[in-house]
Amino acid sequence: MKSFFLQLFTWWNGTTIGTRFHTWRNGTRVGSDMFGNVYYEGGTDSEGRTRRWVVYAGYSDPTTIPPGWHGWIHHRTDIAPPSEDYAEKPWQLPHLRNMTGTPLAYRPRGSILRAGERPRVTGDYDAWTPKS
């Protein structure tokens, strides 16, 4: 019973029943990525473009969409990565999900959560003192 209500009311734990029904009725599976996310298209939006959406594997986390799929889902390209010989550019790093809020988050030197002193830069503020 709990899983039924989670599927009915929570969108962050995977697909809702409404999304599953819409996908079953209108969606055409285009492909999937290395994270297990599945991409669909079908119908048209208010601008006359084909609707595109993703069904996340597990927890809904948009930072798990790789660059090739990101371009397709946002209509930057009409060719989905599995439809072509998609090759990452030589300057691209492997895709990583957003680590904000986790122990693996980036913490520059001098931040509150990391030891050390922040390096001084040319645009730093110097407080006014009456004798200067």
N, CA, C and O atoms as CSV, one atom per row, in Angstrom:
chain,resi,resn,atom,element,x,y,z
A,1,MET,N,N,0.825,-1.187,0.000
A,1,MET,CA,C,0.000,0.000,0.000
A,1,MET,C,C,0.877,1.262,0.000
A,1,MET,O,O,0.566,2.249,-0.667
A,2,LYS,N,N,1.987,1.208,0.767
A,2,LYS,CA,C,2.873,2.358,0.831
A,2,LYS,C,C,3.470,2.669,-0.544
A,2,LYS,O,O,3.531,3.831,-0.948
A,3,SER,N,N,3.912,1.625,-1.266
A,3,SER,CA,C,4.509,1.857,-2.590
A,3,SER,C,C,3.482,2.431,-3.563
A,3,SER,O,O,3.839,3.229,-4.429
A,4,PHE,N,N,2.219,2.041,-3.437
A,4,PHE,CA,C,1.175,2.607,-4.293
A,4,PHE,C,C,1.044,4.110,-4.059
A,4,PHE,O,O,0.992,4.877,-5.020
A,5,PHE,N,N,0.990,4.541,-2.807
A,5,PHE,CA,C,0.869,5.971,-2.518
A,5,PHE,C,C,2.126,6.742,-2.911
A,5,PHE,O,O,2.037,7.893,-3.338
A,6,LEU,N,N,3.308,6.111,-2.768
A,6,LEU,CA,C,4.535,6.765,-3.213
A,6,LEU,C,C,4.506,6.993,-4.723
A,6,LEU,O,O,4.899,8.059,-5.198
A,7,GLN,N,N,4.042,5.996,-5.478
A,7,GLN,CA,C,3.947,6.146,-6.928
A,7,GLN,C,C,2.872,7.151,-7.322
A,7,GLN,O,O,2.992,7.814,-8.352
A,8,LEU,N,N,1.835,7.268,-6.521
A,8,LEU,CA,C,0.736,8.169,-6.844
A,8,LEU,C,C,1.085,9.624,-6.561
A,8,LEU,O,O,0.682,10.509,-7.316
A,9,PHE,N,N,1.824,9.890,-5.491
A,9,PHE,CA,C,2.018,11.263,-5.050
A,9,PHE,C,C,3.449,11.799,-5.097
A,9,PHE,O,O,3.624,13.017,-5.077
A,10,THR,N,N,4.465,10.964,-5.158
A,10,THR,CA,C,5.834,11.487,-5.126
A,10,THR,C,C,6.493,11.314,-6.472
A,10,THR,O,O,6.501,10.215,-7.025
A,11,TRP,N,N,7.038,12.374,-7.000
A,11,TRP,CA,C,7.714,12.333,-8.298
A,11,TRP,C,C,9.202,12.082,-8.143
A,11,TRP,O,O,9.852,11.716,-9.122
A,12,TRP,N,N,9.771,12.261,-6.965
A,12,TRP,CA,C,11.221,12.151,-6.800
A,12,TRP,C,C,11.677,10.721,-6.561
A,12,TRP,O,O,12.881,10.466,-6.592
A,13,ASN,N,N,10.783,9.781,-6.325
A,13,ASN,CA,C,11.151,8.386,-6.099
A,13,ASN,C,C,11.022,7.534,-7.359
A,13,ASN,O,O,10.977,6.308,-7.264
A,14,GLY,N,N,10.965,8.139,-8.500
A,14,GLY,CA,C,10.755,7.413,-9.749
A,14,GLY,C,C,9.514,7.954,-10.432
A,14,GLY,O,O,9.067,9.062,-10.135
A,15,THR,N,N,8.968,7.188,-11.328
A,15,THR,CA,C,7.813,7.673,-12.082
A,15,THR,C,C,6.531,7.540,-11.277
A,15,THR,O,O,6.356,6.600,-10.501
A,16,THR,N,N,5.649,8.490,-11.475
A,16,THR,CA,C,4.322,8.411,-10.872
A,16,THR,C,C,3.425,7.569,-11.769
A,16,THR,O,O,3.782,7.258,-12.905
A,17,ILE,N,N,2.276,7.212,-11.257
A,17,ILE,CA,C,1.332,6.428,-12.054
A,17,ILE,C,C,0.903,7.219,-13.281
A,17,ILE,O,O,0.752,6.651,-14.362
A,18,GLY,N,N,0.704,8.531,-13.122
A,18,GLY,CA,C,0.324,9.369,-14.258
A,18,GLY,C,C,1.379,9.387,-15.349
A,18,GLY,O,O,1.055,9.328,-16.535
A,19,THR,N,N,2.646,9.470,-14.948
A,19,THR,CA,C,3.739,9.453,-15.929
A,19,THR,C,C,3.833,8.100,-16.601
A,19,THR,O,O,4.075,8.026,-17.806
A,20,ARG,N,N,3.648,7.039,-15.854
A,20,ARG,CA,C,3.666,5.700,-16.457
A,20,ARG,C,C,2.548,5.536,-17.472
A,20,ARG,O,O,2.760,4.984,-18.552
A,21,PHE,N,N,1.363,6.013,-17.131
A,21,PHE,CA,C,0.240,5.899,-18.049
A,21,PHE,C,C,0.489,6.731,-19.302
A,21,PHE,O,O,0.259,6.258,-20.416
A,22,HIS,N,N,0.958,7.968,-19.128
A,22,HIS,CA,C,1.246,8.831,-20.270
A,22,HIS,C,C,2.330,8.222,-21.161
A,22,HIS,O,O,2.227,8.265,-22.387
A,23,THR,N,N,3.351,7.665,-20.554
A,23,THR,CA,C,4.432,7.038,-21.311
A,23,THR,C,C,3.922,5.821,-22.065
A,23,THR,O,O,4.270,5.622,-23.229
A,24,TRP,N,N,3.109,5.013,-21.420
A,24,TRP,CA,C,2.542,3.829,-22.066
A,24,TRP,C,C,1.646,4.216,-23.235
A,24,TRP,O,O,1.653,3.554,-24.273
A,25,ARG,N,N,0.879,5.280,-23.068
A,25,ARG,CA,C,-0.097,5.685,-24.084
A,25,ARG,C,C,0.538,6.482,-25.224
A,25,ARG,O,O,0.200,6.251,-26.385
A,26,ASN,N,N,1.445,7.408,-24.927
A,26,ASN,CA,C,1.956,8.340,-25.928
A,26,ASN,C,C,3.430,8.197,-26.248
A,26,ASN,O,O,3.892,8.736,-27.254
A,27,GLY,N,N,4.178,7.490,-25.423
A,27,GLY,CA,C,5.632,7.495,-25.567
A,27,GLY,C,C,6.181,6.454,-26.517
A,27,GLY,O,O,5.685,5.331,-26.605
A,28,THR,N,N,7.214,6.860,-27.222
A,28,THR,CA,C,8.005,5.953,-28.040
A,28,THR,C,C,9.409,5.954,-27.453
A,28,THR,O,O,10.052,6.998,-27.351
A,29,ARG,N,N,9.874,4.771,-27.071
A,29,ARG,CA,C,11.193,4.667,-26.449
A,29,ARG,C,C,12.269,4.987,-27.466
A,29,ARG,O,O,12.308,4.399,-28.546
A,30,VAL,N,N,13.147,5.926,-27.117
A,30,VAL,CA,C,14.221,6.346,-28.003
A,30,VAL,C,C,15.526,5.670,-27.627
A,30,VAL,O,O,16.306,5.298,-28.504
A,31,GLY,N,N,15.776,5.505,-26.330
A,31,GLY,CA,C,17.006,4.867,-25.896
A,31,GLY,C,C,17.215,5.028,-24.407
A,31,GLY,O,O,16.349,5.535,-23.693
A,32,SER,N,N,18.370,4.591,-23.949
A,32,SER,CA,C,18.713,4.707,-22.539
A,32,SER,C,C,20.191,5.088,-22.428
A,32,SER,O,O,20.947,4.999,-23.395
A,33,ASP,N,N,20.576,5.510,-21.232
A,33,ASP,CA,C,21.965,5.919,-21.023
A,33,ASP,C,C,22.657,4.990,-20.038
A,33,ASP,O,O,22.083,3.992,-19.602
A,34,MET,N,N,23.905,5.328,-19.690
A,34,MET,CA,C,24.717,4.487,-18.816
A,34,MET,C,C,24.193,4.423,-17.388
A,34,MET,O,O,24.547,3.509,-16.644
A,35,PHE,N,N,23.346,5.387,-16.987
A,35,PHE,CA,C,22.792,5.411,-15.638
A,35,PHE,C,C,21.485,4.633,-15.533
A,35,PHE,O,O,20.952,4.472,-14.435
A,36,GLY,N,N,20.964,4.150,-16.654
A,36,GLY,CA,C,19.704,3.417,-16.666
A,36,GLY,C,C,18.490,4.290,-16.915
A,36,GLY,O,O,17.365,3.791,-16.903
A,37,ASN,N,N,18.690,5.591,-17.143
A,37,ASN,CA,C,17.583,6.477,-17.483
A,37,ASN,C,C,17.075,6.114,-18.876
A,37,ASN,O,O,17.865,5.786,-19.760
A,38,VAL,N,N,15.756,6.173,-19.073
A,38,VAL,CA,C,15.157,5.820,-20.352
A,38,VAL,C,C,14.513,7.071,-20.942
A,38,VAL,O,O,13.824,7.807,-20.235
A,39,TYR,N,N,14.735,7.313,-22.234
A,39,TYR,CA,C,14.272,8.523,-22.900
A,39,TYR,C,C,13.147,8.194,-23.863
A,39,TYR,O,O,13.184,7.188,-24.572
A,40,TYR,N,N,12.127,9.078,-23.872
A,40,TYR,CA,C,10.945,8.882,-24.696
A,40,TYR,C,C,10.619,10.153,-25.456
A,40,TYR,O,O,11.044,11.250,-25.091
A,41,GLU,N,N,9.848,9.976,-26.528
A,41,GLU,CA,C,9.268,11.109,-27.229
A,41,GLU,C,C,7.893,10.710,-27.724
A,41,GLU,O,O,7.608,9.529,-27.925
A,42,GLY,N,N,7.039,11.711,-27.920
A,42,GLY,CA,C,5.704,11.461,-28.427
A,42,GLY,C,C,4.804,12.656,-28.194
A,42,GLY,O,O,4.968,13.381,-27.213
A,43,GLY,N,N,3.853,12.868,-29.090
A,43,GLY,CA,C,2.951,14.002,-28.975
A,43,GLY,C,C,3.671,15.299,-29.304
A,43,GLY,O,O,4.837,15.290,-29.698
A,44,THR,N,N,2.977,16.402,-29.143
A,44,THR,CA,C,3.576,17.712,-29.402
A,44,THR,C,C,3.330,18.631,-28.221
A,44,THR,O,O,2.351,18.485,-27.489
A,45,ASP,N,N,4.243,19.588,-28.049
A,45,ASP,CA,C,4.078,20.562,-26.977
A,45,ASP,C,C,3.382,21.806,-27.520
A,45,ASP,O,O,2.937,21.816,-28.668
A,46,SER,N,N,3.285,22.852,-26.706
A,46,SER,CA,C,2.561,24.064,-27.092
A,46,SER,C,C,3.237,24.812,-28.239
A,46,SER,O,O,2.600,25.637,-28.893
A,47,GLU,N,N,4.528,24.535,-28.494
A,47,GLU,CA,C,5.243,25.191,-29.581
A,47,GLU,C,C,5.273,24.348,-30.848
A,47,GLU,O,O,5.910,24.723,-31.832
A,48,GLY,N,N,4.585,23.208,-30.826
A,48,GLY,CA,C,4.527,22.345,-31.993
A,48,GLY,C,C,5.697,21.387,-32.129
A,48,GLY,O,O,5.805,20.688,-33.136
A,49,ARG,N,N,6.577,21.340,-31.133
A,49,ARG,CA,C,7.704,20.420,-31.169
A,49,ARG,C,C,7.299,19.085,-30.555
A,49,ARG,O,O,6.352,19.010,-29.773
A,50,THR,N,N,8.024,18.039,-30.917
A,50,THR,CA,C,7.789,16.727,-30.322
A,50,THR,C,C,8.174,16.767,-28.856
A,50,THR,O,O,9.255,17.241,-28.506
A,51,ARG,N,N,7.290,16.269,-27.993
A,51,ARG,CA,C,7.602,16.232,-26.558
A,51,ARG,C,C,8.646,15.170,-26.301
A,51,ARG,O,O,8.609,14.086,-26.883
A,52,ARG,N,N,9.575,15.491,-25.427
A,52,ARG,CA,C,10.629,14.556,-25.032
A,52,ARG,C,C,10.717,14.541,-23.525
A,52,ARG,O,O,10.628,15.586,-22.880
A,53,TRP,N,N,10.894,13.345,-22.955
A,53,TRP,CA,C,11.024,13.250,-21.507
A,53,TRP,C,C,11.876,12.056,-21.132
A,53,TRP,O,O,12.142,11.167,-21.940
A,54,VAL,N,N,12.294,12.067,-19.877
A,54,VAL,CA,C,13.154,11.008,-19.360
A,54,VAL,C,C,12.468,10.368,-18.163
A,54,VAL,O,O,11.842,11.052,-17.354
A,55,VAL,N,N,12.591,9.065,-18.059
A,55,VAL,CA,C,12.154,8.323,-16.886
A,55,VAL,C,C,13.428,7.892,-16.184
A,55,VAL,O,O,14.173,7.044,-16.676
A,56,TYR,N,N,13.665,8.493,-15.021
A,56,TYR,CA,C,14.906,8.249,-14.288
A,56,TYR,C,C,14.921,6.858,-13.681
A,56,TYR,O,O,13.880,6.314,-13.313
A,57,ALA,N,N,16.109,6.296,-13.581
A,57,ALA,CA,C,16.297,5.020,-12.903
A,57,ALA,C,C,16.414,5.317,-11.415
A,57,ALA,O,O,17.441,5.829,-10.970
A,58,GLY,N,N,15.402,5.011,-10.653
A,58,GLY,CA,C,15.430,5.294,-9.217
A,58,GLY,C,C,15.092,6.737,-8.930
A,58,GLY,O,O,14.146,7.293,-9.489
A,59,TYR,N,N,15.876,7.339,-8.050
A,59,TYR,CA,C,15.654,8.708,-7.600
A,59,TYR,C,C,15.776,9.689,-8.767
A,59,TYR,O,O,16.714,9.597,-9.558
A,60,SER,N,N,14.840,10.619,-8.875
A,60,SER,CA,C,14.846,11.593,-9.971
A,60,SER,C,C,15.955,12.618,-9.747
A,60,SER,O,O,15.854,13.481,-8.875
A,61,ASP,N,N,16.993,12.509,-10.535
A,61,ASP,CA,C,18.146,13.397,-10.416
A,61,ASP,C,C,18.553,13.876,-11.802
A,61,ASP,O,O,19.204,13.137,-12.540
A,62,PRO,N,N,18.179,15.108,-12.173
A,62,PRO,CA,C,18.499,15.607,-13.511
A,62,PRO,C,C,19.989,15.689,-13.809
A,62,PRO,O,O,20.371,15.754,-14.977
A,63,THR,N,N,20.833,15.687,-12.798
A,63,THR,CA,C,22.270,15.764,-13.070
A,63,THR,C,C,22.822,14.444,-13.589
A,63,THR,O,O,24.010,14.359,-13.898
A,64,THR,N,N,21.991,13.416,-13.693
A,64,THR,CA,C,22.452,12.146,-14.254
A,64,THR,C,C,22.209,12.074,-15.758
A,64,THR,O,O,22.428,11.019,-16.355
A,65,ILE,N,N,21.768,13.150,-16.385
A,65,ILE,CA,C,21.585,13.149,-17.837
A,65,ILE,C,C,22.919,13.516,-18.487
A,65,ILE,O,O,23.422,14.621,-18.282
A,66,PRO,N,N,23.503,12.592,-19.276
A,66,PRO,CA,C,24.781,12.874,-19.934
A,66,PRO,C,C,24.641,13.971,-21.001
A,66,PRO,O,O,23.526,14.252,-21.440
A,67,PRO,N,N,25.752,14.597,-21.426
A,67,PRO,CA,C,25.686,15.716,-22.361
A,67,PRO,C,C,24.964,15.421,-23.670
A,67,PRO,O,O,24.197,16.262,-24.137
A,68,GLY,N,N,25.179,14.277,-24.267
A,68,GLY,CA,C,24.518,13.960,-25.533
A,68,GLY,C,C,23.008,13.915,-25.398
A,68,GLY,O,O,22.286,14.444,-26.243
A,69,TRP,N,N,22.536,13.285,-24.338
A,69,TRP,CA,C,21.096,13.219,-24.098
A,69,TRP,C,C,20.543,14.576,-23.685
A,69,TRP,O,O,19.402,14.903,-24.013
A,70,HIS,N,N,21.330,15.362,-22.975
A,70,HIS,CA,C,20.887,16.702,-22.573
A,70,HIS,C,C,20.585,17.549,-23.812
A,70,HIS,O,O,19.573,18.248,-23.852
A,71,GLY,N,N,21.448,17.489,-24.809
A,71,GLY,CA,C,21.215,18.227,-26.043
A,71,GLY,C,C,19.964,17.763,-26.754
A,71,GLY,O,O,19.223,18.584,-27.295
A,72,TRP,N,N,19.713,16.472,-26.766
A,72,TRP,CA,C,18.531,15.935,-27.442
A,72,TRP,C,C,17.254,16.303,-26.700
A,72,TRP,O,O,16.281,16.733,-27.320
A,73,ILE,N,N,17.247,16.141,-25.382
A,73,ILE,CA,C,16.020,16.368,-24.626
A,73,ILE,C,C,15.622,17.844,-24.609
A,73,ILE,O,O,14.447,18.171,-24.440
A,74,HIS,N,N,16.609,18.741,-24.786
A,74,HIS,CA,C,16.331,20.181,-24.817
A,74,HIS,C,C,16.234,20.720,-26.245
A,74,HIS,O,O,16.338,21.928,-26.462
A,75,HIS,N,N,16.036,19.829,-27.219
A,75,HIS,CA,C,15.838,20.192,-28.622
A,75,HIS,C,C,17.010,20.959,-29.216
A,75,HIS,O,O,16.810,21.774,-30.117
A,76,ARG,N,N,18.224,20.722,-28.738
A,76,ARG,CA,C,19.405,21.339,-29.343
A,76,ARG,C,C,19.811,20.563,-30.592
A,76,ARG,O,O,20.438,21.105,-31.501
A,77,THR,N,N,19.442,19.285,-30.617
A,77,THR,CA,C,19.685,18.435,-31.773
A,77,THR,C,C,18.484,17.500,-31.935
A,77,THR,O,O,17.825,17.144,-30.958
A,78,ASP,N,N,18.216,17.115,-33.167
A,78,ASP,CA,C,17.100,16.206,-33.423
A,78,ASP,C,C,17.551,14.752,-33.486
A,78,ASP,O,O,16.725,13.850,-33.627
A,79,ILE,N,N,18.836,14.526,-33.386
A,79,ILE,CA,C,19.366,13.169,-33.473
A,79,ILE,C,C,19.753,12.705,-32.079
A,79,ILE,O,O,20.628,13.289,-31.441
A,80,ALA,N,N,19.097,11.652,-31.613
A,80,ALA,CA,C,19.397,11.102,-30.286
A,80,ALA,C,C,20.727,10.342,-30.332
A,80,ALA,O,O,21.077,9.781,-31.371
A,81,PRO,N,N,21.465,10.318,-29.228
A,81,PRO,CA,C,22.764,9.628,-29.218
A,81,PRO,C,C,22.766,8.193,-29.745
A,81,PRO,O,O,23.730,7.817,-30.411
A,82,PRO,N,N,21.736,7.358,-29.485
A,82,PRO,CA,C,21.842,6.007,-30.047
A,82,PRO,C,C,21.619,5.962,-31.560
A,82,PRO,O,O,21.933,4.953,-32.191
A,83,SER,N,N,21.083,7.032,-32.157
A,83,SER,CA,C,20.792,7.044,-33.587
A,83,SER,C,C,22.006,7.345,-34.447
A,83,SER,O,O,21.945,7.188,-35.667
A,84,GLU,N,N,23.066,7.757,-33.864
A,84,GLU,CA,C,24.263,8.099,-34.618
A,84,GLU,C,C,25.484,7.543,-33.898
A,84,GLU,O,O,25.378,6.999,-32.799
A,85,ASP,N,N,26.609,7.682,-34.513
A,85,ASP,CA,C,27.854,7.288,-33.851
A,85,ASP,C,C,28.289,8.452,-32.973
A,85,ASP,O,O,29.197,9.209,-33.316
A,86,TYR,N,N,27.627,8.574,-31.849
A,86,TYR,CA,C,27.911,9.687,-30.945
A,86,TYR,C,C,29.263,9.466,-30.293
A,86,TYR,O,O,29.500,8.442,-29.653
A,87,ALA,N,N,30.136,10.429,-30.462
A,87,ALA,CA,C,31.460,10.365,-29.836
A,87,ALA,C,C,31.660,11.639,-29.040
A,87,ALA,O,O,31.402,12.737,-29.533
A,88,GLU,N,N,32.118,11.490,-27.819
A,88,GLU,CA,C,32.381,12.662,-27.007
A,88,GLU,C,C,33.559,13.423,-27.586
A,88,GLU,O,O,34.456,12.839,-28.195
A,89,LYS,N,N,33.544,14.709,-27.393
A,89,LYS,CA,C,34.644,15.557,-27.846
A,89,LYS,C,C,35.883,15.240,-27.016
A,89,LYS,O,O,35.758,14.815,-25.867
A,90,PRO,N,N,37.076,15.439,-27.573
A,90,PRO,CA,C,38.293,15.102,-26.821
A,90,PRO,C,C,38.464,15.917,-25.542
A,90,PRO,O,O,39.145,15.473,-24.618
A,91,TRP,N,N,37.859,17.095,-25.475
A,91,TRP,CA,C,38.013,17.943,-24.302
A,91,TRP,C,C,36.981,17.646,-23.217
A,91,TRP,O,O,37.069,18.199,-22.121
A,92,GLN,N,N,36.006,16.785,-23.503
A,92,GLN,CA,C,34.973,16.476,-22.517
A,92,GLN,C,C,35.485,15.476,-21.485
A,92,GLN,O,O,36.167,14.506,-21.817
A,93,LEU,N,N,35.140,15.738,-20.230
A,93,LEU,CA,C,35.454,14.815,-19.150
A,93,LEU,C,C,34.324,13.811,-19.013
A,93,LEU,O,O,33.216,14.084,-19.474
A,94,PRO,N,N,34.558,12.667,-18.400
A,94,PRO,CA,C,33.460,11.730,-18.151
A,94,PRO,C,C,32.390,12.396,-17.295
A,94,PRO,O,O,32.702,13.177,-16.396
A,95,HIS,N,N,31.134,12.084,-17.578
A,95,HIS,CA,C,30.028,12.712,-16.866
A,95,HIS,C,C,29.994,12.281,-15.402
A,95,HIS,O,O,30.099,11.094,-15.092
A,96,LEU,N,N,29.847,13.253,-14.511
A,96,LEU,CA,C,29.682,12.999,-13.082
A,96,LEU,C,C,28.409,13.688,-12.623
A,96,LEU,O,O,28.088,14.785,-13.078
A,97,ARG,N,N,27.702,13.053,-11.740
A,97,ARG,CA,C,26.500,13.694,-11.209
A,97,ARG,C,C,26.899,14.819,-10.262
A,97,ARG,O,O,28.050,14.885,-9.830
A,98,ASN,N,N,25.978,15.687,-9.940
A,98,ASN,CA,C,26.224,16.811,-9.053
A,98,ASN,C,C,26.491,16.300,-7.647
A,98,ASN,O,O,25.666,15.584,-7.080
A,99,MET,N,N,27.619,16.656,-7.087
A,99,MET,CA,C,28.010,16.172,-5.764
A,99,MET,C,C,27.711,17.173,-4.649
A,99,MET,O,O,28.116,16.955,-3.507
A,100,THR,N,N,27.013,18.262,-4.958
A,100,THR,CA,C,26.689,19.258,-3.949
A,100,THR,C,C,25.919,18.618,-2.804
A,100,THR,O,O,24.981,17.855,-3.034
A,101,GLY,N,N,26.307,18.921,-1.589
A,101,GLY,CA,C,25.627,18.372,-0.417
A,101,GLY,C,C,26.129,17.010,0.005
A,101,GLY,O,O,25.604,16.430,0.955
A,102,THR,N,N,27.118,16.491,-0.666
A,102,THR,CA,C,27.678,15.191,-0.309
A,102,THR,C,C,29.111,15.393,0.186
A,102,THR,O,O,29.675,16.473,0.010
A,103,PRO,N,N,29.699,14.383,0.794
A,103,PRO,CA,C,31.097,14.511,1.222
A,103,PRO,C,C,32.069,14.704,0.051
A,103,PRO,O,O,33.193,15.163,0.255
A,104,LEU,N,N,31.650,14.360,-1.169
A,104,LEU,CA,C,32.512,14.502,-2.332
A,104,LEU,C,C,32.376,15.863,-3.013
A,104,LEU,O,O,32.949,16.074,-4.083
A,105,ALA,N,N,31.638,16.775,-2.420
A,105,ALA,CA,C,31.435,18.104,-3.008
A,105,ALA,C,C,32.746,18.874,-3.074
A,105,ALA,O,O,33.650,18.655,-2.268
A,106,TYR,N,N,32.837,19.773,-4.041
A,106,TYR,CA,C,34.032,20.606,-4.185
A,106,TYR,C,C,34.070,21.632,-3.066
A,106,TYR,O,O,33.102,22.354,-2.829
A,107,ARG,N,N,35.194,21.683,-2.388
A,107,ARG,CA,C,35.391,22.659,-1.318
A,107,ARG,C,C,36.724,23.348,-1.546
A,107,ARG,O,O,37.772,22.755,-1.288
A,108,PRO,N,N,36.710,24.586,-2.025
A,108,PRO,CA,C,37.974,25.270,-2.305
A,108,PRO,C,C,38.751,25.573,-1.031
A,108,PRO,O,O,38.192,25.605,0.065
A,109,ARG,N,N,40.030,25.791,-1.198
A,109,ARG,CA,C,40.883,26.125,-0.067
A,109,ARG,C,C,40.376,27.406,0.585
A,109,ARG,O,O,40.134,28.398,-0.101
A,110,GLY,N,N,40.217,27.389,1.881
A,110,GLY,CA,C,39.741,28.551,2.612
A,110,GLY,C,C,38.250,28.548,2.866
A,110,GLY,O,O,37.746,29.457,3.526
A,111,SER,N,N,37.512,27.542,2.356
A,111,SER,CA,C,36.081,27.500,2.650
A,111,SER,C,C,35.875,27.059,4.092
A,111,SER,O,O,36.803,26.558,4.726
A,112,ILE,N,N,34.697,27.238,4.600
A,112,ILE,CA,C,34.387,26.895,5.988
A,112,ILE,C,C,34.593,25.408,6.250
A,112,ILE,O,O,34.998,25.021,7.346
A,113,LEU,N,N,34.318,24.574,5.252
A,113,LEU,CA,C,34.383,23.131,5.433
A,113,LEU,C,C,35.735,22.526,5.082
A,113,LEU,O,O,35.883,21.304,5.063
A,114,ARG,N,N,36.720,23.372,4.803
A,114,ARG,CA,C,38.049,22.859,4.496
A,114,ARG,C,C,39.091,23.733,5.194
A,114,ARG,O,O,38.950,24.954,5.272
A,115,ALA,N,N,40.096,23.108,5.677
A,115,ALA,CA,C,41.146,23.851,6.377
A,115,ALA,C,C,41.963,24.679,5.393
A,115,ALA,O,O,41.954,24.425,4.189
A,116,GLY,N,N,42.642,25.634,5.907
A,116,GLY,CA,C,43.501,26.466,5.080
A,116,GLY,C,C,42.952,27.873,4.946
A,116,GLY,O,O,41.845,28.181,5.389
A,117,GLU,N,N,43.745,28.703,4.331
A,117,GLU,CA,C,43.353,30.093,4.149
A,117,GLU,C,C,43.139,30.356,2.664
A,117,GLU,O,O,43.886,29.865,1.818
A,118,ARG,N,N,42.129,31.122,2.369
A,118,ARG,CA,C,41.811,31.436,0.989
A,118,ARG,C,C,42.936,32.270,0.398
A,118,ARG,O,O,43.425,33.200,1.040
A,119,PRO,N,N,43.350,31.942,-0.824
A,119,PRO,CA,C,44.415,32.735,-1.430
A,119,PRO,C,C,43.930,34.150,-1.759
A,119,PRO,O,O,42.786,34.348,-2.167
A,120,ARG,N,N,44.803,35.107,-1.577
A,120,ARG,CA,C,44.460,36.500,-1.848
A,120,ARG,C,C,44.464,36.735,-3.358
A,120,ARG,O,O,45.336,36.240,-4.073
A,121,VAL,N,N,43.476,37.498,-3.832
A,121,VAL,CA,C,43.383,37.835,-5.251
A,121,VAL,C,C,43.401,39.346,-5.421
A,121,VAL,O,O,43.238,40.080,-4.447
A,122,THR,N,N,43.594,39.814,-6.634
A,122,THR,CA,C,43.762,41.249,-6.874
A,122,THR,C,C,42.498,42.051,-6.590
A,122,THR,O,O,42.593,43.230,-6.248
A,123,GLY,N,N,41.322,41.451,-6.720
A,123,GLY,CA,C,40.086,42.202,-6.523
A,123,GLY,C,C,39.543,42.126,-5.119
A,123,GLY,O,O,38.379,42.456,-4.896
A,124,ASP,N,N,40.356,41.698,-4.154
A,124,ASP,CA,C,39.873,41.572,-2.776
A,124,ASP,C,C,39.546,42.932,-2.171
A,124,ASP,O,O,40.133,43.951,-2.536
A,125,TYR,N,N,38.624,42.924,-1.268
A,125,TYR,CA,C,38.187,44.123,-0.571
A,125,TYR,C,C,39.156,44.440,0.563
A,125,TYR,O,O,39.537,43.557,1.330
A,126,ASP,N,N,39.541,45.684,0.659
A,126,ASP,CA,C,40.349,46.154,1.780
A,126,ASP,C,C,39.500,47.099,2.607
A,126,ASP,O,O,39.035,48.124,2.108
A,127,ALA,N,N,39.299,46.759,3.860
A,127,ALA,CA,C,38.462,47.571,4.729
A,127,ALA,C,C,39.111,48.926,4.977
A,127,ALA,O,O,40.332,49.020,5.101
A,128,TRP,N,N,38.309,49.957,5.047
A,128,TRP,CA,C,38.788,51.304,5.293
A,128,TRP,C,C,39.117,51.451,6.765
A,128,TRP,O,O,38.375,50.970,7.622
A,129,THR,N,N,40.214,52.106,7.063
A,129,THR,CA,C,40.566,52.427,8.440
A,129,THR,C,C,40.738,53.950,8.515
A,129,THR,O,O,41.191,54.559,7.546
A,130,PRO,N,N,40.392,54.562,9.623
A,130,PRO,CA,C,40.413,56.029,9.704
A,130,PRO,C,C,41.772,56.665,9.467
A,130,PRO,O,O,41.816,57.808,9.013
A,131,LYS,N,N,42.861,56.010,9.741
A,131,LYS,CA,C,44.179,56.619,9.625
A,131,LYS,C,C,44.825,56.382,8.248
A,131,LYS,O,O,45.988,56.732,8.047
A,132,SER,N,N,44.080,55.792,7.302
A,132,SER,CA,C,44.735,55.516,6.022
A,132,SER,C,C,44.254,56.443,4.921
A,132,SER,O,O,44.711,56.337,3.783
